Amino acid sequence: MIPNDDVVITRNGNKLYVKDTQGTEYWVSPRNGVESVYIGGNSFHRSLYNLDSLKIKNSIVRFSYNNGNSYTERNINQIANFKITPNLSENYEQLVRLPRYEKTESITSFSEGLISKIQFDNGEVIFLYSNDANAAFPDGLAYRKDLNNNMGIALRRIIVTNQDKGYKL
C-alpha cells in the first residue's frame, strides 16, 4: 500500500499518471465539478478524477466520457433563535442577543462527465443515455423529470461487443 510500495505518481497539469508495483499504468483526469454560490462568494471544486486509460502488460483499455449530466440544488437554511436561559445576575457578561429568525440561501450546481465508451482489444462497451438517438424514455422525453433544469439524463442501454468471442450484447 502507498506509501510503502514503489508506486509512481506523476502529475501533468490537472492529469495524473500512476504506475503500480505490477507495472499496471493508469491515466486519470478530472471530469466532475461542484460549484456553490452563497452569500459572500462562490467556490468551484473538481470533485472526482475518472480513468482515461489503463495499460495492463501490452493491452490498453480506453475510457471516453462524451456525455455530461448537470443539475442544480437550491439550499435554504432557516434558524429560529429562542431565549431559554433566564437573565443571569449582574456578575455574568450579558451575551449579544441573537436575531429571532435567520434565513440563508445558496445554490449548488453539479456537473459530471458520464462514461460513453470503453474500448479494449477487439471489443468495446457502449453506454447509451436518454438523450442519445433512439434511447429516450417511453414518453419520448430525453431528460429526467426529477431534476429541475431539463439537463438530467439517465443510462438507458449498454452494448457490449467482442469480435474475439463473436458476440454483441
Residue, then its C-alpha position, 0 to 999 in steps of 0.5 A: m500500500i502507498p506509501n510503502d510500495d514503489v508506486v509512481i505518481t506523476r502529475n501533468g497539469n490537472k492529469l495524473y499518471v500512476k504506475d503500480t508495483q505490477g507495472t499496471e499504468y493508469w491515466v486519470s483526469p478530472r471530469n466532475g465539478v461542484e460549484s456553490v454560490y452563497i452569500g459572500g462568494n462562490s467556490f468551484h471544486r473538481s470533485l472526482y478524477n475518472l480513468d482515461s486509460l489503463k495499460i495492463k502488460n501490452s493491452i490498453v483499455r480506453f475510457s471516453y466520457n462524451n456525455g455530461n449530466s448537470y443539475t442544480e440544488r437550491n439550499i435554504n437554511q432557516i434558524a429560529n433563535f429562542k431565549i431559554t436561559p433566564n437573565l443571569s445576575e449582574n456578575y455574568e457578561q450579558l451575551v449579544r442577543l441573537p436575531r429571532y429568525e435567520k434565513t440563508e440561501s445558496i445554490t449548488s450546481f453539479s456537473e459530471g462527465l458520464i462514461s460513453k465508451i470503453q474500448f479494449d482489444n477487439g471489443e468495446v462497451i457502449f453506454l447509451y443515455s436518454n438523450d442519445a438517438n433512439a434511447a429516450f424514455p417511453d414518453g419520448l422525453a430525453y431528460r429526467k423529470d426529477l431534476n429541475n433544469n431539463m439537463g438530467i439524463a439517465l443510462r438507458r442501454i449498454i452494448v457490449t461487443n467482442q469480435d474475439k468471442g463473436y458476440k454483441l450484447 
